[in-house]
Amino acid sequence: MRILAPLLALITISLVESPSATAADAQVIDLQVSLPSRIDYTALDLEVTRLGTKKTVRLRDDGSVPNDLPHDGIWNGRMSGTYSRLVSVRVFGHRASGSPDLLYSGVERTEDTRHVLLGWRVMRTGQNYSAVRTPLSYPGNVAEMFVALPLISGFGWGMFVLLYVGMLVRLSRREGEE
C-alpha cells in the first residue's frame, strides 16, 4: 500500500504535465500585414486580446522580425504566450497626422499549439482603407496585377505561336522525308 500511493501520485503528475500541455505554454503567433506602397501609413499596430489579456504589437518592415525581408511591403510582428484557441484582433494604421484608423476588428482561430501565422491585406474601400484577412501576406497589390495582364497574355500567345510553328516544322520535315 505504501508503494501504491507514490506510484499513483507519479502517474497523476505525468498525466497533468503531458508534452501537449507544455508545448501549449509557448504558442508563437506571427502577425503580417501587407501594405501597398501608395498607402501613406507610417506605422501599424495590432491590438491582440488573448485569454483576457490585451497586448499591442507594433509591426515593422525593417527585417528585425525573424523571416522578414526589409522594406518588402509586409509589416511583421511576433508575440508568444499561453496557448489560446481564439484571439481578438484589431488592426490600426497610423498616419503622419491624425489619430489611428481602425482597419480591422475580428476574432481569429489559432488551432496550432506551437506556431500560428495570421495575415491581413490593407485595401482601399471607397474613401477609406480596411484590412481583410488573408491566409498569407505577400508583397504587391492585387489591383496592380491588371496592369501586367497584357504582358502575361502576350507571353501566353507567344508560347502558343512558338509551339504551333514548331509542330508545323516537324510535320513538314516528316512529309519531306517520305
Buried (B, 14 or more C-beta within 10 A) or exposed (E): EEEEEEEEEEEEEEEEEEEEEEEBEEBBBBBBBBBBEEBEBEBBBBBBBBEEEEEEBEBBBEEEBEEBEEEBBBBBBBBEBEBBEEBBBBBBBBEEEEEBBBBBEEEBEBEEBEEBBBBBBBBEEEEEBBBBEBEEBEEBBEEEEEEEEEEEEEEEEEEEEEEEEEEEEEEEEEEEEE
